[in-house]
Amino acid sequence: MAKFLSIIKLIFSRLFFVAISVIAQVVIVSYYIFNLTESYVYFQLISSIIGLIVFVLIVNDKVPPEQKMLWSFLIIAFPIVGIVIYIVLKAEEPMAKRTRRYAKLPSLPLENVKEQEKIYEIANKYAGQIKYLETMSSFRAYRNTKVAFLKDGKEFYESLMKDLENASKYIFLEYFIINHGHMWNSILNVLKEKVKEGVEVKLIYDDVGCVKYLRGSYYKYLRKLGIECYKFNTMLPFVSAYHNNRDHRKIAIIDGKIAYTGGINISDEYMNLVQIYGHWKDNAVRLTGQGINNLIILFLQNFSIVSLKQQNYEKYLYDESLNDILNDEIVMPYGTGPRSRYYENFATDAFLNLINQASKNIDISTPYLIIDYAISNALIAAVARGVKVRLLIPATPDKALVYAFTKSAAYELAINGVEIYKFTPGFNHAKTFLIDDEVAYVGTTNLDFRSLLHHYECGVWIYNSDCILDIKKDFDDDFAKSKLVPPKELKYNFFMRLLISFLKIFQSLL
């Protein structure tokens, strides 16, 4: 009975309606295209010329080879339909006009030459990584910032609730998933009280991320409570690249003094109050001090886009005149996303910089492992030069097809010396890097094509911080309770390997 009710619920859901609408559009377009090819000889000649032009564009595009292979395959296998799909889904730059108009950096004196030189001096051999992140993100690195590592959803929730309850000026929240339950209900109760106290509350949630959890008009309900709420990229029943770029960020900012980011969404499984895939492993970081400015700007950029209103950045930034944190911890919060706003391979290259500079050890935690040749080869090359590489993936999958790709990629790494660990208590959702026990990344970016190329993501590059020891301990604890998997246990049988080999053509869409 429960299964029957869940099927009925799915049939009447927004997701089902949009999916049926998109499929219908593809069928109708395909039907008319094939009719045209039967009726007009010249149409095929024109389509061949267009196909050749599109193929040349694909070959010269600055995207991973896997994406070039996908589009080339579609155009060769389904010439006319493939061209139409490419034009609709790939050639369109997402949100380009709104981005140019609203997602502008504030005209503030963010550059302080002496301060930046001091940061590069402290960073020493890692100064080049900071310069790369600054150049590509248009942000800057900071000192005088305290980073606290939160090893799980419970620590995150307790810390966030305390900070929300103490808010006196404003609260900004930006999350991929918000789901009804103890966690969200508790946060919402605080937000209601804060609105009554005159605290400004702004909220962004991703419409696709929340499609299974929130009704389509939920943002209107929150607005009635006094919360300035917007959905990011509202899910519409049309074929468009617009749907491909989701807001996968998780950001909370309180009073321009405190900021959070990491892998944790607002839903009870992240606190293990419900266990769908066993124990849910995740983490986050809490920042206080100057470094939170980058996250404030990232939030306000997206809020400007969804609200179509330019935001007053200066009003919300950290007040450095009140700074009581003086230290040499270096943090570089930054955002990545689709190329309408960011350099094409920014997210990938930032991780490659970390991997390629390692000399002792690399620890990586990721829920998904659908990686391109560059990252795979970098990890294998690290092992070859004597670096110990450990990679933590889930033992219990949340998506069967994605997990098949994860195991396949893990097998290739394992036979080349990378230590693959399965998080046996359940599902590992953390997105964390630790390099030589000196530099860390904690953020929202998965090691898959969607996170690296299509989604809006964020994270924090961390050096010379006490939290590095906490991150190292967390990795060691997780590896201790996980299983080191020999390559033979990751290897599929011949037919499964054959199927995955074929499906790899489409892996850049996963």
Rosetta blueprint (number, residue, H / E / L):
1 M L
2 A H
3 K H
4 F H
5 L H
6 S H
7 I H
8 I H
9 K H
10 L H
11 I H
12 F L
13 S L
14 R H
15 L H
16 F H
17 F H
18 V H
19 A H
20 I H
21 S H
22 V H
23 I H
24 A H
25 Q H
26 V H
27 V H
28 I H
29 V H
30 S H
31 Y H
32 Y H
33 I H
34 F H
35 N H
36 L H
37 T H
38 E H
39 S H
40 Y L
41 V H
42 Y H
43 F H
44 Q H
45 L H
46 I H
47 S H
48 S H
49 I H
50 I H
51 G H
52 L H
53 I H
54 V H
55 F H
56 V H
57 L H
58 I H
59 V H
60 N H
61 D L
62 K L
63 V L
64 P L
65 P H
66 E H
67 Q H
68 K H
69 M H
70 L H
71 W H
72 S H
73 F H
74 L H
75 I H
76 I H
77 A H
78 F L
79 P H
80 I H
81 V H
82 G H
83 I H
84 V H
85 I H
86 Y H
87 I H
88 V H
89 L H
90 K L
91 A L
92 E L
93 E L
94 P L
95 M L
96 A H
97 K H
98 R H
99 T H
100 R H
101 R H
102 Y H
103 A L
104 K L
105 L L
106 P L
107 S L
108 L L
109 P L
110 L L
111 E L
112 N L
113 V H
114 K H
115 E H
116 Q H
117 E H
118 K H
119 I H
120 Y H
121 E H
122 I H
123 A H
124 N H
125 K H
126 Y H
127 A H
128 G H
129 Q H
130 I H
131 K H
132 Y H
133 L H
134 E H
135 T H
136 M H
137 S H
138 S L
139 F L
140 R L
141 A L
142 Y E
143 R L
144 N L
145 T E
146 K E
147 V E
148 A E
149 F E
150 L E
151 K L
152 D L
153 G H
154 K H
155 E H
156 F H
157 Y H
158 E H
159 S H
160 L H
161 M H
162 K H
163 D H
164 L H
165 E H
166 N L
167 A L
168 S L
169 K L
170 Y E
171 I E
172 F E
173 L E
174 E E
175 Y E
176 F L
177 I L
178 I E
179 N L
180 H L
181 G L
182 H H
183 M H
184 W H
185 N H
186 S H
187 I H
188 L H
189 N H
190 V H
191 L H
192 K H
193 E H
194 K H
195 V H
196 K H
197 E L
198 G L
199 V L
200 E E
201 V E
202 K E
203 L E
204 I E
205 Y E
206 D E
207 D L
208 V L
209 G L
210 C L
211 V L
212 K L
213 Y L
214 L L
215 R L
216 G L
217 S L
218 Y H
219 Y H
220 K H
221 Y H
222 L H
223 R H
224 K H
225 L L
226 G L
227 I L
228 E E
229 C E
230 Y E
231 K E
232 F E
233 N L
234 T L
235 M L
236 L L
237 P L
238 F L
239 V L
240 S L
241 A H
242 Y H
243 H H
244 N H
245 N L
246 R L
247 D E
248 H L
249 R L
250 K E
251 I E
252 A E
253 I E
254 I E
255 D L
256 G L
257 K L
258 I E
259 A E
260 Y E
261 T E
262 G E
263 G L
264 I L
265 N L
266 I E
267 S L
268 D H
269 E H
270 Y H
271 M H
272 N L
273 L L
274 V L
275 Q L
276 I L
277 Y L
278 G L
279 H E
280 W E
281 K E
282 D L
283 N L
284 A E
285 V E
286 R E
287 L E
288 T E
289 G E
290 Q H
291 G H
292 I H
293 N H
294 N H
295 L H
296 I H
297 I H
298 L H
299 F H
300 L H
301 Q H
302 N H
303 F H
304 S H
305 I H
306 V H
307 S H
308 L L
309 K L
310 Q L
311 Q L
312 N L
313 Y H
314 E H
315 K H
316 Y H
317 L L
318 Y L
319 D L
320 E H
321 S H
322 L H
323 N L
324 D L
325 I L
326 L L
327 N L
328 D L
329 E L
330 I E
331 V E
332 M E
333 P E
334 Y E
335 G E
336 T E
337 G L
338 P L
339 R L
340 S L
341 R L
342 Y L
343 Y L
344 E L
345 N L
346 F H
347 A H
348 T H
349 D H
350 A H
351 F H
352 L H
353 N H
354 L H
355 I H
356 N H
357 Q H
358 A L
359 S L
360 K L
361 N E
362 I E
363 D E
364 I E
365 S E
366 T L
367 P L
368 Y L
369 L E
370 I L
371 I L
372 D L
373 Y H
374 A H
375 I H
376 S H
377 N H
378 A H
379 L H
380 I H
381 A H
382 A H
383 V H
384 A H
385 R L
386 G L
387 V L
388 K E
389 V E
390 R E
391 L E
392 L E
393 I E
394 P E
395 A L
396 T L
397 P L
398 D L
399 K L
400 A H
401 L H
402 V H
403 Y H
404 A H
405 F H
406 T H
407 K H
408 S H
409 A H
410 A H
411 Y H
412 E H
413 L H
414 A H
415 I L
416 N L
417 G L
418 V L
419 E E
420 I E
421 Y E
422 K E
423 F E
424 T L
425 P L
426 G E
427 F E
428 N E
429 H L
430 A L
431 K L
432 T E
433 F E
434 L E
435 I E
436 D L
437 D L
438 E L
439 V E
440 A E
441 Y E
442 V E
443 G E
444 T L
445 T L
446 N L
447 L E
448 D L
449 F H
450 R H
451 S H
452 L H
453 L H
454 H H
455 H L
456 Y E
457 E E
458 C E
459 G E
460 V E
461 W E
462 I E
463 Y E
464 N L
465 S L
466 D L
467 C H
468 I H
469 L H
470 D H
471 I H
472 K H
473 K H
474 D H
475 F H
476 D H
477 D H
478 D H
479 F H
480 A H
481 K L
482 S L
483 K E
484 L E
485 V L
486 P L
487 P H
488 K H
489 E H
490 L H
491 K L
492 Y L
493 N L
494 F H
495 F H
496 M H
497 R H
498 L H
499 L H
500 I H
501 S H
502 F H
503 L H
504 K H
505 I H
506 F H
507 Q H
508 S H
509 L H
510 L L
